Structures are given as structure tokens and as C-alpha cells.
């Protein structure tokens, strides 16, 4: 996805900027990647990911 870019990562948080029209697709890709990555490391632990779409950093 050419319109998306990671602008910040802190501990377990990832902030990504993308075009508004691709926000939902971007959220799905990131959510899936985070769940699959953690499941590979901790198969016995349920993984929960919360992903929000916001128009400003103040909303996060």
C-alpha cells in the first residue's frame, strides 16, 4: 500500500498515516500482521489488537 507509512512506534503502539480512502484496508492489514506475529511467538496466549482510525493524533 503506497499511501501508508509508519510514523511512530512506542512499545506496543504503531501509528500509521495513510489516505482516508485506504484507512480501513490499512487497519485490517496492520491488525492481521500484529495478531499473526504475536501468535507465532506466544501460541498459548490470546492476542488482542485494538486499532482505531482517526483524523488527528489527538483522537488516538
PDB file of N, CA, C, O and CB in Angstrom:
ATOM      1  N   UNK A   1       0.856  -1.158   0.000  1.00  0.00           N
ATOM      2  CA  UNK A   1       0.000   0.000   0.000  1.00  0.00           C
ATOM      3  C   UNK A   1       0.911   1.232   0.000  1.00  0.00           C
ATOM      4  O   UNK A   1       1.563   1.525   1.002  1.00  0.00           O
ATOM      5  CB  UNK A   1      -0.979  -0.008   1.230  1.00  0.00           C
ATOM      6  N   UNK A   2       0.951   1.933  -1.101  1.00  0.00           N
ATOM      7  CA  UNK A   2       1.876   3.046  -1.264  1.00  0.00           C
ATOM      8  C   UNK A   2       1.504   4.263  -0.424  1.00  0.00           C
ATOM      9  O   UNK A   2       2.370   5.079  -0.106  1.00  0.00           O
ATOM     10  CB  UNK A   2       1.941   3.438  -2.709  1.00  0.00           C
ATOM     11  N   UNK A   3       0.246   4.396  -0.064  1.00  0.00           N
ATOM     12  CA  UNK A   3      -0.166   5.600   0.663  1.00  0.00           C
ATOM     13  C   UNK A   3       0.102   5.516   2.163  1.00  0.00           C
ATOM     14  O   UNK A   3      -0.006   6.529   2.855  1.00  0.00           O
ATOM     15  CB  UNK A   3      -1.634   5.855   0.432  1.00  0.00           C
ATOM     16  N   UNK A   4       0.445   4.355   2.679  1.00  0.00           N
ATOM     17  CA  UNK A   4       0.615   4.175   4.124  1.00  0.00           C
ATOM     18  C   UNK A   4       2.086   4.235   4.512  1.00  0.00           C
ATOM     19  O   UNK A   4       2.964   3.761   3.791  1.00  0.00           O
ATOM     20  CB  UNK A   4       0.006   2.841   4.575  1.00  0.00           C
ATOM     21  N   UNK A   5       2.328   4.841   5.691  1.00  0.00           N
ATOM     22  CA  UNK A   5       3.692   4.855   6.221  1.00  0.00           C
ATOM     23  C   UNK A   5       3.636   4.898   7.738  1.00  0.00           C
ATOM     24  O   UNK A   5       2.788   5.571   8.323  1.00  0.00           O
ATOM     25  CB  UNK A   5       4.498   6.063   5.669  1.00  0.00           C
ATOM     26  N   UNK A   6       4.543   4.177   8.363  1.00  0.00           N
ATOM     27  CA  UNK A   6       4.648   4.181   9.821  1.00  0.00           C
ATOM     28  C   UNK A   6       5.326   5.483  10.223  1.00  0.00           C
ATOM     29  O   UNK A   6       6.399   5.817   9.721  1.00  0.00           O
ATOM     30  CB  UNK A   6       5.447   2.929  10.354  1.00  0.00           C
ATOM     31  N   UNK A   7       4.688   6.216  11.136  1.00  0.00           N
ATOM     32  CA  UNK A   7       5.272   7.477  11.591  1.00  0.00           C
ATOM     33  C   UNK A   7       5.746   7.410  13.027  1.00  0.00           C
ATOM     34  O   UNK A   7       6.519   8.264  13.462  1.00  0.00           O
ATOM     35  CB  UNK A   7       4.275   8.593  11.444  1.00  0.00           C
ATOM     36  N   UNK A   8       5.292   6.400  13.782  1.00  0.00           N
ATOM     37  CA  UNK A   8       5.718   6.283  15.172  1.00  0.00           C
ATOM     38  C   UNK A   8       5.468   4.876  15.686  1.00  0.00           C
ATOM     39  O   UNK A   8       4.461   4.252  15.350  1.00  0.00           O
ATOM     40  CB  UNK A   8       4.991   7.308  16.052  1.00  0.00           C
ATOM     41  N   UNK A   9       6.385   4.382  16.498  1.00  0.00           N
ATOM     42  CA  UNK A   9       6.184   3.131  17.229  1.00  0.00           C
ATOM     43  C   UNK A   9       6.691   3.337  18.647  1.00  0.00           C
ATOM     44  O   UNK A   9       7.793   3.845  18.857  1.00  0.00           O
ATOM     45  CB  UNK A   9       6.917   1.927  16.532  1.00  0.00           C
ATOM     46  N   UNK A  10       5.885   2.943  19.608  1.00  0.00           N
ATOM     47  CA  UNK A  10       6.257   3.024  21.014  1.00  0.00           C
ATOM     48  C   UNK A  10       5.711   1.785  21.701  1.00  0.00           C
ATOM     49  O   UNK A  10       4.497   1.591  21.764  1.00  0.00           O
ATOM     50  CB  UNK A  10       5.717   4.337  21.685  1.00  0.00           C
ATOM     51  N   UNK A  11       6.599   0.949  22.214  1.00  0.00           N
ATOM     52  CA  UNK A  11       6.228  -0.286  22.903  1.00  0.00           C
ATOM     53  C   UNK A  11       5.305  -1.124  22.027  1.00  0.00           C
ATOM     54  O   UNK A  11       5.763  -1.733  21.060  1.00  0.00           O
ATOM     55  CB  UNK A  11       5.550   0.026  24.251  1.00  0.00           C
ATOM     56  N   UNK A  12       4.007  -1.166  22.347  1.00  0.00           N
ATOM     57  CA  UNK A  12       3.063  -1.982  21.578  1.00  0.00           C
ATOM     58  C   UNK A  12       2.137  -1.125  20.717  1.00  0.00           C
ATOM     59  O   UNK A  12       1.074  -1.593  20.310  1.00  0.00           O
ATOM     60  CB  UNK A  12       2.233  -2.850  22.519  1.00  0.00           C
ATOM     61  N   UNK A  13       2.513   0.101  20.438  1.00  0.00           N
ATOM     62  CA  UNK A  13       1.682   1.008  19.645  1.00  0.00           C
ATOM     63  C   UNK A  13       2.389   1.341  18.338  1.00  0.00           C
ATOM     64  O   UNK A  13       3.593   1.595  18.304  1.00  0.00           O
ATOM     65  CB  UNK A  13       1.366   2.303  20.436  1.00  0.00           C
ATOM     66  N   UNK A  14       1.605   1.331  17.262  1.00  0.00           N
ATOM     67  CA  UNK A  14       2.111   1.698  15.942  1.00  0.00           C
ATOM     68  C   UNK A  14       1.180   2.766  15.385  1.00  0.00           C
ATOM     69  O   UNK A  14      -0.033   2.564  15.330  1.00  0.00           O
ATOM     70  CB  UNK A  14       2.199   0.448  14.981  1.00  0.00           C
ATOM     71  N   UNK A  15       1.736   3.899  14.972  1.00  0.00           N
ATOM     72  CA  UNK A  15       0.950   4.965  14.357  1.00  0.00           C
ATOM     73  C   UNK A  15       1.296   4.991  12.882  1.00  0.00           C
ATOM     74  O   UNK A  15       2.459   5.115  12.500  1.00  0.00           O
ATOM     75  CB  UNK A  15       1.223   6.357  15.031  1.00  0.00           C
ATOM     76  N   UNK A  16       0.257   4.871  12.055  1.00  0.00           N
ATOM     77  CA  UNK A  16       0.429   4.820  10.605  1.00  0.00           C
ATOM     78  C   UNK A  16      -0.399   5.934   9.976  1.00  0.00           C
ATOM     79  O   UNK A  16      -1.550   6.148  10.356  1.00  0.00           O
ATOM     80  CB  UNK A  16       0.015   3.424  10.035  1.00  0.00           C
ATOM     81  N   UNK A  17       0.182   6.637   9.019  1.00  0.00           N
ATOM     82  CA  UNK A  17      -0.561   7.625   8.239  1.00  0.00           C
ATOM     83  C   UNK A  17      -0.852   7.033   6.875  1.00  0.00           C
ATOM     84  O   UNK A  17       0.004   6.386   6.271  1.00  0.00           O
ATOM     85  CB  UNK A  17       0.229   8.965   8.109  1.00  0.00           C
ATOM     86  N   UNK A  18      -2.075   7.260   6.391  1.00  0.00           N
ATOM     87  CA  UNK A  18      -2.461   6.800   5.061  1.00  0.00           C
ATOM     88  C   UNK A  18      -3.583   7.694   4.544  1.00  0.00           C
ATOM     89  O   UNK A  18      -4.138   8.508   5.282  1.00  0.00           O
ATOM     90  CB  UNK A  18      -2.906   5.302   5.088  1.00  0.00           C
ATOM     91  N   UNK A  19      -3.900   7.529   3.282  1.00  0.00           N
ATOM     92  CA  UNK A  19      -5.021   8.268   2.710  1.00  0.00           C
ATOM     93  C   UNK A  19      -6.315   7.772   3.349  1.00  0.00           C
ATOM     94  O   UNK A  19      -6.446   6.594   3.679  1.00  0.00           O
ATOM     95  CB  UNK A  19      -5.070   8.107   1.159  1.00  0.00           C
ATOM     96  N   UNK A  20      -7.254   8.674   3.517  1.00  0.00           N
ATOM     97  CA  UNK A  20      -8.516   8.336   4.168  1.00  0.00           C
ATOM     98  C   UNK A  20      -9.239   7.189   3.472  1.00  0.00           C
ATOM     99  O   UNK A  20      -9.851   6.350   4.132  1.00  0.00           O
ATOM    100  CB  UNK A  20      -9.414   9.551   4.213  1.00  0.00           C
ATOM    101  N   UNK A  21      -9.172   7.149   2.151  1.00  0.00           N
ATOM    102  CA  UNK A  21      -9.893   6.107   1.414  1.00  0.00           C
ATOM    103  C   UNK A  21      -9.281   4.709   1.576  1.00  0.00           C
ATOM    104  O   UNK A  21      -9.924   3.717   1.233  1.00  0.00           O
ATOM    105  CB  UNK A  21      -9.935   6.467  -0.053  1.00  0.00           C
ATOM    106  N   UNK A  22      -8.064   4.617   2.087  1.00  0.00           N
ATOM    107  CA  UNK A  22      -7.443   3.308   2.310  1.00  0.00           C
ATOM    108  C   UNK A  22      -7.311   2.975   3.796  1.00  0.00           C
ATOM    109  O   UNK A  22      -6.681   1.979   4.150  1.00  0.00           O
ATOM    110  CB  UNK A  22      -6.071   3.266   1.654  1.00  0.00           C
ATOM    111  N   UNK A  23      -7.893   3.791   4.661  1.00  0.00           N
ATOM    112  CA  UNK A  23      -7.728   3.615   6.110  1.00  0.00           C
ATOM    113  C   UNK A  23      -8.238   2.263   6.604  1.00  0.00           C
ATOM    114  O   UNK A  23      -7.566   1.610   7.403  1.00  0.00           O
ATOM    115  CB  UNK A  23      -8.450   4.724   6.849  1.00  0.00           C
ATOM    116  N   UNK A  24      -9.388   1.842   6.153  1.00  0.00           N
ATOM    117  CA  UNK A  24      -9.949   0.565   6.621  1.00  0.00           C
ATOM    118  C   UNK A  24      -9.083  -0.602   6.171  1.00  0.00           C
ATOM    119  O   UNK A  24      -8.825  -1.512   6.959  1.00  0.00           O
ATOM    120  CB  UNK A  24     -11.388   0.381   6.105  1.00  0.00           C
ATOM    121  N   UNK A  25      -8.635  -0.597   4.933  1.00  0.00           N
ATOM    122  CA  UNK A  25      -7.763  -1.658   4.433  1.00  0.00           C
ATOM    123  C   UNK A  25      -6.441  -1.666   5.197  1.00  0.00           C
ATOM    124  O   UNK A  25      -5.923  -2.733   5.529  1.00  0.00           O
ATOM    125  CB  UNK A  25      -7.508  -1.482   2.922  1.00  0.00           C
ATOM    126  N   UNK A  26      -5.904  -0.510   5.472  1.00  0.00           N
ATOM    127  CA  UNK A  26      -4.659  -0.394   6.234  1.00  0.00           C
ATOM    128  C   UNK A  26      -4.844  -0.964   7.640  1.00  0.00           C
ATOM    129  O   UNK A  26      -3.985  -1.693   8.134  1.00  0.00           O
ATOM    130  CB  UNK A  26      -4.199   1.083   6.307  1.00  0.00           C
ATOM    131  N   UNK A  27      -5.954  -0.636   8.276  1.00  0.00           N
ATOM    132  CA  UNK A  27      -6.225  -1.159   9.621  1.00  0.00           C
ATOM    133  C   UNK A  27      -6.292  -2.679   9.603  1.00  0.00           C
ATOM    134  O   UNK A  27      -5.745  -3.329  10.494  1.00  0.00           O
ATOM    135  CB  UNK A  27      -7.538  -0.579  10.175  1.00  0.00           C
ATOM    136  N   UNK A  28      -6.945  -3.249   8.618  1.00  0.00           N
ATOM    137  CA  UNK A  28      -7.055  -4.705   8.524  1.00  0.00           C
ATOM    138  C   UNK A  28      -5.684  -5.359   8.350  1.00  0.00           C
ATOM    139  O   UNK A  28      -5.398  -6.376   8.981  1.00  0.00           O
ATOM    140  CB  UNK A  28      -7.971  -5.092   7.358  1.00  0.00           C
ATOM    141  N   UNK A  29      -4.845  -4.786   7.507  1.00  0.00           N
ATOM    142  CA  UNK A  29      -3.510  -5.342   7.269  1.00  0.00           C
ATOM    143  C   UNK A  29      -2.673  -5.294   8.542  1.00  0.00           C
ATOM    144  O   UNK A  29      -2.021  -6.276   8.896  1.00  0.00           O
ATOM    145  CB  UNK A  29      -2.797  -4.577   6.138  1.00  0.00           C
ATOM    146  N   UNK A  30      -2.691  -4.163   9.224  1.00  0.00           N
ATOM    147  CA  UNK A  30      -1.885  -3.999  10.436  1.00  0.00           C
ATOM    148  C   UNK A  30      -2.392  -4.906  11.554  1.00  0.00           C
ATOM    149  O   UNK A  30      -1.595  -5.540  12.245  1.00  0.00           O
ATOM    150  CB  UNK A  30      -1.900  -2.532  10.898  1.00  0.00           C
ATOM    151  N   UNK A  31      -3.705  -4.971  11.735  1.00  0.00           N
ATOM    152  CA  UNK A  31      -4.288  -5.828  12.769  1.00  0.00           C
ATOM    153  C   UNK A  31      -3.909  -7.288  12.536  1.00  0.00           C
ATOM    154  O   UNK A  31      -3.481  -7.978  13.462  1.00  0.00           O
ATOM    155  CB  UNK A  31      -5.821  -5.675  12.796  1.00  0.00           C
ATOM    156  N   UNK A  32      -4.062  -7.749  11.321  1.00  0.00           N
ATOM    157  CA  UNK A  32      -3.721  -9.133  10.984  1.00  0.00           C
ATOM    158  C   UNK A  32      -2.236  -9.408  11.226  1.00  0.00           C
ATOM    159  O   UNK A  32      -1.877 -10.440  11.793  1.00  0.00           O
ATOM    160  CB  UNK A  32      -4.081  -9.432   9.520  1.00  0.00           C
ATOM    161  N   UNK A  33      -1.383  -8.492  10.800  1.00  0.00           N
ATOM    162  CA  UNK A  33       0.064  -8.682  10.974  1.00  0.00           C
ATOM    163  C   UNK A  33       0.442  -8.752  12.449  1.00  0.00           C
ATOM    164  O   UNK A  33       1.264  -9.583  12.836  1.00  0.00           O
ATOM    165  CB  UNK A  33       0.838  -7.546  10.293  1.00  0.00           C
ATOM    166  N   UNK A  34      -0.147  -7.892  13.273  1.00  0.00           N
ATOM    167  CA  UNK A  34       0.187  -7.888  14.695  1.00  0.00           C
ATOM    168  C   UNK A  34      -0.281  -9.163  15.381  1.00  0.00           C
ATOM    169  O   UNK A  34       0.452  -9.742  16.184  1.00  0.00           O
ATOM    170  CB  UNK A  34      -0.428  -6.674  15.379  1.00  0.00           C
ATOM    171  N   UNK A  35      -1.489  -9.601  15.073  1.00  0.00           N
ATOM    172  CA  UNK A  35      -2.024 -10.827  15.685  1.00  0.00           C
ATOM    173  C   UNK A  35      -1.193 -12.038  15.265  1.00  0.00           C
ATOM    174  O   UNK A  35      -0.822 -12.860  16.104  1.00  0.00           O
ATOM    175  CB  UNK A  35      -3.509 -11.035  15.287  1.00  0.00           C
ATOM    176  N   UNK A  36      -0.901 -12.148  13.975  1.00  0.00           N
ATOM    177  CA  UNK A  36      -0.143 -13.300  13.490  1.00  0.00           C
ATOM    178  C   UNK A  36       1.281 -13.318  14.046  1.00  0.00           C
ATOM    179  O   UNK A  36       1.802 -14.385  14.373  1.00  0.00           O
ATOM    180  CB  UNK A  36      -0.104 -13.296  11.966  1.00  0.00           C
ATOM    181  N   UNK A  37       1.907 -12.162  14.156  1.00  0.00           N
ATOM    182  CA  UNK A  37       3.268 -12.106  14.683  1.00  0.00           C
ATOM    183  C   UNK A  37       3.310 -12.552  16.139  1.00  0.00           C
ATOM    184  O   UNK A  37       4.189 -13.323  16.525  1.00  0.00           O
ATOM    185  CB  UNK A  37       3.834 -10.689  14.551  1.00  0.00           C
ATOM    186  N   UNK A  38       2.386 -12.085  16.938  1.00  0.00           N
ATOM    187  CA  UNK A  38       2.374 -12.462  18.352  1.00  0.00           C
ATOM    188  C   UNK A  38       1.944 -13.911  18.544  1.00  0.00           C
ATOM    189  O   UNK A  38       2.463 -14.593  19.428  1.00  0.00           O
ATOM    190  CB  UNK A  38       1.447 -11.540  19.136  1.00  0.00           C
ATOM    191  N   UNK A  39       1.014 -14.390  17.740  1.00  0.00           N
ATOM    192  CA  UNK A  39       0.567 -15.776  17.847  1.00  0.00           C
ATOM    193  C   UNK A  39       1.708 -16.740  17.544  1.00  0.00           C
ATOM    194  O   UNK A  39       1.789 -17.820  18.130  1.00  0.00           O
ATOM    195  CB  UNK A  39      -0.609 -16.034  16.898  1.00  0.00           C
ATOM    196  N   UNK A  40       2.585 -16.349  16.632  1.00  0.00           N
ATOM    197  CA  UNK A  40       3.729 -17.204  16.305  1.00  0.00           C
ATOM    198  C   UNK A  40       4.690 -17.317  17.487  1.00  0.00           C
ATOM    199  O   UNK A  40       5.348 -18.342  17.660  1.00  0.00           O
ATOM    200  CB  UNK A  40       4.469 -16.657  15.076  1.00  0.00           C
ATOM    201  N   UNK A  41       4.767 -16.274  18.289  1.00  0.00           N
ATOM    202  CA  UNK A  41       5.676 -16.271  19.435  1.00  0.00           C
ATOM    203  C   UNK A  41       5.041 -16.851  20.695  1.00  0.00           C
ATOM    204  O   UNK A  41       5.708 -17.522  21.482  1.00  0.00           O
ATOM    205  CB  UNK A  41       6.148 -14.865  19.711  1.00  0.00           C
ATOM    206  N   UNK A  42       3.754 -16.588  20.881  1.00  0.00           N
ATOM    207  CA  UNK A  42       3.053 -16.977  22.111  1.00  0.00           C
ATOM    208  C   UNK A  42       1.749 -17.688  21.753  1.00  0.00           C
ATOM    209  O   UNK A  42       0.663 -17.135  21.928  1.00  0.00           O
ATOM    210  CB  UNK A  42       2.769 -15.733  23.008  1.00  0.00           C
ATOM    211  N   UNK A  43       1.864 -18.895  21.259  1.00  0.00           N
ATOM    212  CA  UNK A  43       0.709 -19.636  20.761  1.00  0.00           C
ATOM    213  C   UNK A  43      -0.366 -19.863  21.822  1.00  0.00           C
ATOM    214  O   UNK A  43      -1.548 -19.935  21.487  1.00  0.00           O
ATOM    215  CB  UNK A  43       1.158 -20.959  20.216  1.00  0.00           C
ATOM    216  N   UNK A  44       0.015 -19.975  23.079  1.00  0.00           N
ATOM    217  CA  UNK A  44      -0.935 -20.271  24.149  1.00  0.00           C
ATOM    218  C   UNK A  44      -1.636 -19.026  24.711  1.00  0.00           C
ATOM    219  O   UNK A  44      -2.588 -19.144  25.483  1.00  0.00           O
ATOM    220  CB  UNK A  44      -0.222 -20.986  25.264  1.00  0.00           C
ATOM    221  N   UNK A  45      -1.171 -17.854  24.327  1.00  0.00           N
ATOM    222  CA  UNK A  45      -1.708 -16.610  24.885  1.00  0.00           C
ATOM    223  C   UNK A  45      -2.630 -15.952  23.853  1.00  0.00           C
ATOM    224  O   UNK A  45      -2.215 -15.718  22.718  1.00  0.00           O
ATOM    225  CB  UNK A  45      -0.552 -15.635  25.298  1.00  0.00           C
ATOM    226  N   UNK A  46      -3.875 -15.652  24.236  1.00  0.00           N
ATOM    227  CA  UNK A  46      -4.757 -14.956  23.295  1.00  0.00           C
ATOM    228  C   UNK A  46      -4.230 -13.545  23.016  1.00  0.00           C
ATOM    229  O   UNK A  46      -3.814 -12.837  23.933  1.00  0.00           O
ATOM    230  CB  UNK A  46      -6.204 -14.891  23.851  1.00  0.00           C
ATOM    231  N   UNK A  47      -4.251 -13.155  21.764  1.00  0.00           N
ATOM    232  CA  UNK A  47      -3.748 -11.845  21.367  1.00  0.00           C
ATOM    233  C   UNK A  47      -4.919 -10.952  20.991  1.00  0.00           C
ATOM    234  O   UNK A  47      -5.765 -11.332  20.181  1.00  0.00           O
ATOM    235  CB  UNK A  47      -2.749 -11.966  20.188  1.00  0.00           C
ATOM    236  N   UNK A  48      -4.965  -9.769  21.579  1.00  0.00           N
ATOM    237  CA  UNK A  48      -5.998  -8.793  21.241  1.00  0.00           C
ATOM    238  C   UNK A  48      -5.323  -7.554  20.689  1.00  0.00           C
ATOM    239  O   UNK A  48      -4.321  -7.088  21.232  1.00  0.00           O
ATOM    240  CB  UNK A  48      -6.879  -8.442  22.477  1.00  0.00           C
ATOM    241  N   UNK A  49      -5.874  -7.022  19.608  1.00  0.00           N
ATOM    242  CA  UNK A  49      -5.349  -5.815  18.989  1.00  0.00           C
ATOM    243  C   UNK A  49      -6.482  -4.809  18.877  1.00  0.00           C
ATOM    244  O   UNK A  49      -7.576  -5.131  18.414  1.00  0.00           O
ATOM    245  CB  UNK A  49      -4.723  -6.116  17.594  1.00  0.00           C
ATOM    246  N   UNK A  50      -6.203  -3.594  19.306  1.00  0.00           N
ATOM    247  CA  UNK A  50      -7.175  -2.510  19.167  1.00  0.00           C
ATOM    248  C   UNK A  50      -6.619  -1.542  18.134  1.00  0.00           C
ATOM    249  O   UNK A  50      -5.526  -1.004  18.311  1.00  0.00           O
ATOM    250  CB  UNK A  50      -7.454  -1.788  20.545  1.00  0.00           C
ATOM    251  N   UNK A  51      -7.358  -1.320  17.067  1.00  0.00           N
ATOM    252  CA  UNK A  51      -6.906  -0.419  16.007  1.00  0.00           C
ATOM    253  C   UNK A  51      -7.990   0.611  15.744  1.00  0.00           C
ATOM    254  O   UNK A  51      -9.152   0.267  15.530  1.00  0.00           O
ATOM    255  CB  UNK A  51      -6.561  -1.203  14.708  1.00  0.00           C
ATOM    256  N   UNK A  52      -7.601   1.869  15.761  1.00  0.00           N
ATOM    257  CA  UNK A  52      -8.543   2.960  15.568  1.00  0.00           C
ATOM    258  C   UNK A  52      -8.162   3.773  14.347  1.00  0.00           C
ATOM    259  O   UNK A  52      -6.985   3.905  14.014  1.00  0.00           O
ATOM    260  CB  UNK A  52      -8.599   3.854  16.807  1.00  0.00           C
ATOM    261  N   UNK A  53      -9.168   4.314  13.686  1.00  0.00           N
ATOM    262  CA  UNK A  53      -8.941   5.225  12.574  1.00  0.00           C
ATOM    263  C   UNK A  53      -9.303   6.618  13.064  1.00  0.00           C
ATOM    264  O   UNK A  53     -10.425   6.863  13.505  1.00  0.00           O
ATOM    265  CB  UNK A  53      -9.779   4.821  11.301  1.00  0.00           C
ATOM    266  N   UNK A  54      -8.333   7.530  12.980  1.00  0.00           N
ATOM    267  CA  UNK A  54      -8.518   8.890  13.486  1.00  0.00           C
ATOM    268  C   UNK A  54      -8.062   9.886  12.426  1.00  0.00           C
ATOM    269  O   UNK A  54      -7.282   9.543  11.537  1.00  0.00           O
ATOM    270  CB  UNK A  54      -7.736   9.104  14.817  1.00  0.00           C
ATOM    271  N   UNK A  55      -8.549  11.112  12.523  1.00  0.00           N
ATOM    272  CA  UNK A  55      -8.126  12.138  11.578  1.00  0.00           C
ATOM    273  C   UNK A  55      -7.018  13.013  12.146  1.00  0.00           C
ATOM    274  O   UNK A  55      -6.344  13.725  11.402  1.00  0.00           O
ATOM    275  CB  UNK A  55      -9.306  12.999  11.180  1.00  0.00           C
ATOM    276  N   UNK A  56      -6.822  12.964  13.492  1.00  0.00           N
ATOM    277  CA  UNK A  56      -5.732  13.700  14.129  1.00  0.00           C
ATOM    278  C   UNK A  56      -5.101  12.825  15.198  1.00  0.00           C
ATOM    279  O   UNK A  56      -5.719  11.869  15.665  1.00  0.00           O
ATOM    280  CB  UNK A  56      -6.236  15.036  14.738  1.00  0.00           C
ATOM    281  N   UNK A  57      -3.877  13.147  15.587  1.00  0.00           N
ATOM    282  CA  UNK A  57      -3.201  12.398  16.646  1.00  0.00           C
ATOM    283  C   UNK A  57      -3.897  12.607  17.980  1.00  0.00           C
ATOM    284  O   UNK A  57      -3.782  11.755  18.861  1.00  0.00           O
ATOM    285  CB  UNK A  57      -1.730  12.815  16.749  1.00  0.00           C
ATOM    286  N   UNK A  58      -4.606  13.694  18.159  1.00  0.00           N
ATOM    287  CA  UNK A  58      -5.307  13.979  19.405  1.00  0.00           C
ATOM    288  C   UNK A  58      -6.420  12.966  19.668  1.00  0.00           C
ATOM    289  O   UNK A  58      -6.809  12.759  20.817  1.00  0.00           O
ATOM    290  CB  UNK A  58      -5.882  15.389  19.372  1.00  0.00           C
ATOM    291  N   UNK A  59      -6.930  12.342  18.622  1.00  0.00           N
ATOM    292  CA  UNK A  59      -8.028  11.382  18.754  1.00  0.00           C
ATOM    293  C   UNK A  59      -7.563  10.004  19.179  1.00  0.00           C
ATOM    294  O   UNK A  59      -8.371   9.204  19.653  1.00  0.00           O
ATOM    295  CB  UNK A  59      -8.773  11.275  17.458  1.00  0.00           C
ATOM    296  N   UNK A  60      -6.288   9.706  19.022  1.00  0.00           N
ATOM    297  CA  UNK A  60      -5.804   8.358  19.273  1.00  0.00           C
ATOM    298  C   UNK A  60      -5.980   8.001  20.718  1.00  0.00           C
ATOM    299  O   UNK A  60      -5.628   6.895  21.128  1.00  0.00           O
ATOM    300  CB  UNK A  60      -4.351   8.218  18.874  1.00  0.00           C
TER     301      UNK A  60
END
